[in-house]
Amino acid sequence: MSNLYRSSSGFGRRSPSRFFFVVRAVIICALVIGIFVLAVKWFRHDTNGEEGDASVIEQVDGAAVSRDENKEANSALTATTNISSTITLIPVNGSASGTATFDHVSEQYTMTIIATLLAIDPALTSYEVWFVKPGITDFFSLGKLYSREDGAWGLVWQQTDALVRSDIAAFNKIIVTREPVDGNPAPSPEQVLVGEFK
């Protein structure tokens, strides 16, 4: 009996060695890392693919703009490396006159306004310049005109490519308004000068 027991136990199944466990652990780790890398690549590819989709919306200066539209606007800015255009500002009522010059040089936009306007009391009224999109769908203030030593009124507005609105190329109209000093940021209906860049 004891010989039979020794014989069967001597040729029985051996327990797995540590080497087998280590190899199996390395293979499992390699599979998990491989799956993780593939998942990251797939996720990044999927995200990059969405950038050209016009349905992806992002906020630009408080307005919802598709990434595709934003890319088009930025490419339009890049295309206009050096520009300079001067227009005559037409009086709405009265005998006011002026010029507006819009420049883009060395990655910086500059708007220069020089106008001949009636004298005003700066404590009660100011002249303000607005840059307007066609159709008056959007506009923003370039600032208030200041009284120059030569008796004219002037304004110099500057903005770098990095900080300017992405849709700046769509703006083409200048409006000068007479504004009461009342703290209201909206433009008054009292237009003094208008002009349009072609």
ROTIFI-786019 format. One line per 3 residues: their letters; for each residue x, y, z of C-alpha. Coordinates in Angstrom, 1 decimal, always signed. Example, Ala and Ser with C-alpha at 12.3 -4.5 7.8 and 13.67 -1.06 7.14 Angstrom:
<rs>
AS	+12.3,-4.5,+7.8 | +13.7,-1.1,+7.1
</rs>
This chain:
<rs>
MSN	+0.0,+0.0,+0.0 | +2.7,+2.4,+0.9 | +4.6,+1.7,-2.4
LYR	+1.5,+2.3,-4.4 | +0.9,+5.6,-2.5 | +4.5,+6.7,-3.1
SSS	+4.3,+5.8,-6.8 | +1.1,+7.7,-7.4 | +2.2,+10.7,-5.4
GFG	+5.6,+10.8,-7.2 | +4.1,+11.0,-10.7 | +1.1,+13.2,-9.8
RRS	+0.4,+16.7,-11.1 | +2.9,+19.3,-9.9 | +1.8,+22.6,-8.5
PSR	+2.4,+25.6,-10.8 | +5.8,+27.3,-10.3 | +6.3,+31.0,-9.5
FFF	+7.8,+31.5,-13.0 | +4.4,+30.7,-14.5 | +2.6,+33.2,-12.3
VVR	+5.1,+36.0,-13.1 | +4.8,+35.3,-16.9 | +1.0,+35.3,-16.7
AVI	+1.1,+38.6,-14.7 | +3.4,+40.3,-17.2 | +1.1,+39.2,-20.1
ICA	-2.0,+40.5,-18.4 | -0.3,+43.9,-17.6 | +0.9,+44.2,-21.2
LVI	-2.7,+43.6,-22.4 | -4.2,+46.1,-20.0 | -1.6,+48.8,-21.0
GIF	-2.1,+48.1,-24.7 | -5.9,+48.4,-24.4 | -5.4,+51.7,-22.5
VLA	-3.1,+53.1,-25.1 | -5.5,+52.2,-27.9 | -8.4,+53.8,-26.0
VKW	-6.4,+57.0,-25.6 | -5.5,+57.1,-29.3 | -9.1,+56.5,-30.3
FRH	-10.4,+59.2,-27.9 | -7.8,+61.8,-29.2 | -8.6,+61.0,-32.8
DTN	-12.3,+61.3,-32.1 | -11.8,+64.7,-30.4 | -9.6,+66.0,-33.2
GEE	-12.2,+64.9,-35.8 | -14.8,+67.0,-34.1 | -12.9,+70.2,-34.5
GDA	-14.1,+70.6,-38.1 | -17.7,+69.9,-37.2 | -19.8,+73.1,-37.4
SVI	-22.1,+71.7,-34.8 | -19.4,+72.0,-32.1 | -20.1,+75.4,-30.4
EQV	-17.8,+77.5,-28.2 | -18.1,+80.9,-26.6 | -16.2,+83.8,-28.2
DGA	-16.7,+87.2,-26.6 | -20.0,+86.2,-25.1 | -21.4,+84.9,-28.4
AVS	-21.8,+81.3,-29.5 | -19.7,+80.6,-32.5 | -18.9,+77.2,-34.1
RDE	-15.3,+76.2,-34.1 | -15.4,+76.0,-37.9 | -16.6,+79.6,-38.2
NKE	-14.0,+80.7,-35.6 | -11.2,+79.0,-37.7 | -12.5,+80.7,-40.8
ANS	-12.4,+84.1,-39.1 | -8.9,+83.5,-37.7 | -7.7,+82.5,-41.2
ALT	-9.2,+85.7,-42.6 | -7.2,+87.6,-40.0 | -4.0,+85.8,-41.0
ATT	-4.6,+86.5,-44.6 | -4.8,+90.3,-44.0 | -1.2,+90.8,-42.9
NIS	-0.9,+94.4,-43.8 | -3.9,+96.6,-44.6 | -4.6,+100.3,-44.5
STI	-7.9,+102.0,-45.4 | -9.1,+105.6,-44.9 | -12.7,+106.7,-45.3
TLI	-14.5,+110.1,-44.9 | -17.1,+110.3,-42.2 | -20.3,+111.9,-43.4
PVN	-22.3,+114.2,-41.1 | -25.8,+112.9,-40.1 | -27.0,+116.4,-39.1
GSA	-25.1,+119.6,-38.9 | -21.7,+120.5,-40.3 | -19.5,+117.9,-38.6
SGT	-16.8,+116.1,-40.6 | -14.0,+113.6,-40.0 | -11.9,+110.7,-41.2
ATF	-11.3,+107.1,-40.0 | -8.2,+105.1,-40.8 | -8.1,+101.4,-40.2
DHV	-4.6,+99.7,-40.2 | -3.3,+96.3,-39.6 | +0.5,+96.3,-39.4
SEQ	+2.9,+94.1,-37.4 | +0.1,+92.0,-35.9 | -1.7,+95.0,-34.5
YTM	-4.9,+96.7,-35.5 | -5.2,+100.4,-35.2 | -8.3,+102.7,-35.8
TII	-7.6,+106.4,-35.9 | -10.4,+108.9,-35.9 | -10.0,+112.6,-36.4
ATL	-13.2,+114.8,-36.5 | -14.4,+118.3,-36.4 | -17.3,+118.5,-34.1
LAI	-19.3,+121.0,-32.1 | -18.0,+122.0,-28.6 | -19.7,+120.2,-25.7
DPA	-19.6,+120.2,-22.0 | -17.6,+117.1,-21.1 | -19.4,+116.9,-17.7
LTS	-22.7,+116.4,-19.5 | -22.0,+114.9,-22.9 | -19.3,+113.0,-24.8
YEV	-18.7,+111.8,-28.3 | -18.3,+108.0,-28.7 | -17.1,+105.8,-31.6
WFV	-18.8,+102.5,-32.5 | -17.6,+99.8,-34.8 | -20.5,+98.0,-36.4
KPG	-21.2,+94.8,-38.4 | -23.3,+95.0,-41.6 | -27.0,+95.1,-40.7
ITD	-26.2,+96.5,-37.2 | -26.4,+93.0,-35.8 | -23.3,+93.5,-33.6
FFS	-21.3,+96.5,-32.5 | -18.7,+97.5,-29.9 | -17.3,+100.8,-28.6
LGK	-13.9,+101.9,-29.8 | -13.9,+104.6,-27.0 | -14.7,+108.2,-26.5
LYS	-13.3,+111.0,-28.6 | -11.0,+113.4,-26.8 | -10.6,+117.1,-27.5
RED	-7.2,+117.9,-29.2 | -5.1,+121.0,-28.8 | -5.8,+122.0,-32.4
GAW	-9.6,+122.1,-31.7 | -10.4,+118.8,-33.5 | -11.5,+115.6,-31.8
GLV	-9.5,+112.4,-31.9 | -9.3,+108.8,-31.0 | -6.6,+106.1,-31.4
WQQ	-7.8,+102.5,-30.8 | -5.3,+99.6,-30.9 | -5.6,+95.9,-30.4
TDA	-3.1,+93.0,-31.1 | -4.0,+90.0,-33.2 | -3.9,+87.8,-30.0
LVR	-6.5,+89.9,-28.2 | -8.8,+91.3,-31.0 | -12.2,+89.8,-31.6
SDI	-12.0,+86.8,-33.9 | -14.7,+88.3,-36.2 | -13.1,+91.7,-36.5
AAF	-12.9,+91.3,-40.3 | -16.7,+91.4,-40.5 | -17.0,+94.9,-39.0
NKI	-17.0,+97.7,-41.6 | -19.1,+100.7,-40.3 | -18.1,+103.6,-38.1
IVT	-20.7,+105.5,-36.2 | -20.0,+108.5,-33.9 | -22.7,+109.3,-31.4
REP	-23.3,+112.1,-29.0 | -23.7,+110.4,-25.6 | -25.2,+111.8,-22.4
VDG	-23.0,+111.2,-19.3 | -25.6,+108.9,-17.6 | -23.7,+105.6,-17.1
NPA	-25.7,+103.8,-19.9 | -23.3,+101.7,-21.9 | -25.7,+101.4,-24.9
PSP	-25.2,+103.8,-27.8 | -27.6,+106.8,-28.0 | -29.7,+107.3,-31.1
EQV	-28.1,+110.7,-31.6 | -25.7,+109.9,-34.5 | -23.3,+112.6,-35.5
LVG	-21.0,+111.0,-38.1 | -21.1,+107.8,-40.1 | -18.8,+106.0,-42.6
EFK	-18.3,+102.6,-44.1 | -15.2,+100.7,-45.1 | -15.5,+99.0,-48.5
</rs>
